[in-house]
Amino acid sequence: MHEFSPLDLAGVAVIGLVFIKILGPVARAFANRIEGKTPAPIAEDPAVDQLRDQVEELHERVDFLERTLASRPPPAELPQPRTPV
C-alpha cells in the first residue's frame, strides 16, 4: 500500500483551501438567493444623476434632428446625364 507523505497531505490541504476560497462566495450567494435575501442596497453616486441628465439631453437632440430630417421635402431629382452624339 502507498503511504501518504507530508507533501501529499499539504497538497490536499492546498486544494481544499482553493475550493473553499473559490466556491465559498458562490455557495453563500446561492444560499442567499434560495432564502430570498436581497443584497445590500448600493448607495447611488451623484455622477449617475448627472449622466442621466446628459443622456436625456442627447435623446432630445436626436429626436429633434430626426423630426427635422423627416420634415424636409425630398430632394429634386437630378438631371439625367446626356450622352454626346
WOSULMO-V471714 format. One record per backbone hydrogen bond with DSSP energy under -1.0 kcal/mol. CO is the residue of the C=O (numbers start at 1). NH is the residue of the N-H. If there is no record, write none. Layout:
# WOSULMO-V471714
co: {CO,CO}
nh: {NH,NH}
This chain:
# WOSULMO-V471714
co: {5,6,7,8,9,10,11,12,13,14,15,16,17,18,19,20,23,24,25,26,27,28,29,30,31,32,45,46,47,48,49,50,51,52,53,54,55,56,57,58,59,60,61,62,63,64,65,66,67}
nh: {9,10,11,12,13,14,15,16,17,18,19,20,21,22,23,24,27,28,29,30,31,32,33,34,35,37,48,50,51,52,53,54,55,56,57,58,59,60,61,62,63,64,65,66,67,68,69,70,71}
